[in-house]
Amino acid sequence: MRRAILAVVLLTACAKKQPDVLLVTFDTTRADRVGFVSGRAGVTPTLDALAKSGTVFTTAIASQPLTAPSHATILTGLHPYQHGVRNNGAYTLDAKHVSIAERLRDAGYATHAIVSAYVLDSRFGFDQGFDGYDDDLTGGRELDARRVADKALRWLQTRNNEQPFFLWLHFYDPHGAYTPPPDIARRFDPYSGEIHYADRELGRVVEALRGSETLIVFTADHGESLGEHGEKGHGLFVYDATTRVPLLFTGPGVPRGRKSDAVASHVDLMPTILDVLGLEDHPSLLATTSPPRRAYSETFAGRMNFGWSELRTMRSDTARVIDAPKRESYRVPDQSRNLYGPDLSRDARAMFAELAKIATTDDFRRTATPVDEESRRKLAALGYITSTTPATAEAHDPKDRIGAWEAYSRAQTLLRAHDFAAAVHELRTLQTTEPASNAVASLLTQALAQNGQRDAAMAVIKEAIEREPENVAFITARAELLRDAGQFEEAELLLRDVLRRDPNAGSVAAALGDVLNRAGKTPEALQTLEDARRRDPSNHLVAYNLGVVYEKMQRWVDAIAMYRAAIALDPQHSMSWNNLGSVLARNGRRDEAIAAVAKARALDVQNVEAMYNLGALLLDSGRAREAVPLLEEASRRRPELLAARVRFAHALERMGQTKRALAAWRDAARVHPRAWVKVAELELRLGNRDAARAALDRGIALVGAPMTDAARRDPALRELIAPR
């Protein structure tokens, strides 16, 4: 009832059109890389221009060095221990927490959001209060800045101009890996280049709003450590490198040309916006006088992923303290010399006392939610860890484990580069110091499986499941290993057990459908996948595996439609493109097939099936020269793929490379004796009559009458057949 009354009051207040509101968040942008904080010109000209017309805060502090928890604070004005989002992917923002979007929607605003990374997907609760929440990444894991700006401009052009708007834009680009566009890469280092790219594209949106009454609020969710304290990236530590962020306000009601060095926090954003708009009376960052502030930050990444201690920190104008097994205290801005000891300042002592009070009432596990397999994979593609490792009685200080953190990051990089043997070595070494880490176990399982060490992978994942029995991703990984070993019945039992507990686990249903299909239980696979598709049409793995079943049943139209559906949900899934190409080729649509399989190949150059299929399609299209390197590589990577060897030999023949073709046919004949007839044919073409006769005799000895019949159909070979 209170909310309804408030809505009526606020709608009345908005009879005269309120200013529009644009909230912009850059991902992973540290304060000292932004011009209006650092004084460096050129990197962020759009933001620097906005700063001149508004108020900036040079000591703004993020609540967490991770995307989801920090954005939850930005949107709700609550600390992580209040809103409950403590890590990426494993927590959902509870609907009981009122967001800035809800407050403004109740005040008559049209509310819209455009986010650019899966970590802010609506399934994690960030969509509450938004009339439209655009988390469509066209199936990828992130959008680049240009596409975010394009979406924003389209929305601004089609909105109702009579209604004020609240638009939130999230730019993910500064997050690693740093790959700015080539024209920008020539002018900046990669990290600054990504920030400049986001700034440039934001400039297009700002230009479209020129002349309007718009309150613009800009900040970053967290910073980025560039080697400070041994950390590269973010998440583990809570020093200024990863928690100090840029912050500016500009527009109606905002003092112009003001710069403040006072501490500000993300919890202050929502109340400040509401105060500026005159919708609610709150303590505001823009007040002319205000008491000194302290900003709370935390990270649980070390605890949740490796079982180490969490870190809690408090930052004031004069000091930063960090509550850890080995406490830290610094006189800011310097954070290189730990001053913790008996001579702590009064400010530092007060902050330690405040942190202790927070810790005594904080149950950080209360809102954790299971991570489904599809979410885990998408988050892993962005470099995020979603495993949970129980903390030991005496949890290690993350400062003492920075080497392990960096080793894990190296292993992730090796795995993405398909250097599986090196990844296994890195992770096996890491296991000696982190034997109970489920994050290490999960990554090691993947590396071992990809490296062909299935039994070792099974042993590792079984131990992880014993430590974390409810981890669906681990159970699914074990089932996939059993499937690959042909142990379909055991894999089926595991997956059915998970589905009994959670019938809506779409990725588990997809895995079960795959197992049933491979086990020859096609009708059951079809039923399982069609039911899962009805329950969750947004799961690309369900769509993909349903396409595989349709293809097996030769339901070509349905297979094409389902592969296209899978691609619409995840355009970066290489096998969906590959299989679509295969079905199109079967239906005589060769040009479309080549385009689809070429896309599969571009998305994953290690996809051997796409490598072979593209080579075969090109060969059949008379493009032997293009086909040869693909077929040769497929033969090398998958020696058991006989079709690749045969196609490779044919391609060499068509190019007139008879000697290379002869060698390829000899190679194929080792596993396919009927190829000896081709060896004999080419030896004869090269004038090697005795070698041709020897090859033919060998083939006849291995194959018998079918080989003799094949030779007799060739007049040149017929003469070589020894009388029997």
Secondary structure by P-SEA (a helix, b strand, c coil): caaaaaaaaaaaaaccccbbbbbbbbccccccccccccccccccaaaaaaaaabbbbccccccccccaaaaaaaaccccccccccccccccccccccccaaaaaaaaccbbbbbbcccccccccccccccccccccccccccccaaaaaaaaaaaaacccccbbbbbbbbbccccccccccaaaaacccaaaaaaaaaaaaaaaaaaaacccccbbbbbbcbbbbccccccccccccccccccbbbbbcccccccccccccccccccaaaaaaaaaaccccccccccccccbbbbbbbbcccccccccbbbbbcccccbbbbbccbbbbbcccccccccccccccaaaaaaaaaaaaaaaaccccccbbbbcaaaaaaaaaaccccbbbbbccccccccccaaaaaaaaaaaaaaaacaaaaaaaaaaaaaacccccaaaaaaaaaaaaaacaaaaaaaaaaaaaaaccccaaaaaaaaaaaaaacaaaaaaaaaaaaaaacccaaaaaaaaaaaaaaacaaaaaaaaaaaaaaaccccaaaaaaaaaaaaaacaaaaaaaaaaaaaaaccccaaaaaaaaaaaaaacaaaaaaaaaaaaaaacccaaaaaaaaaaaaaaacccccaaaaaaaaaaacccaaaaaaaaaaaaaaacaaaaaaaaaaaaacccccaaaaaaaaaaaacaaaaaaaaaaaaaaaccaaaaaaaaaccccccccccc
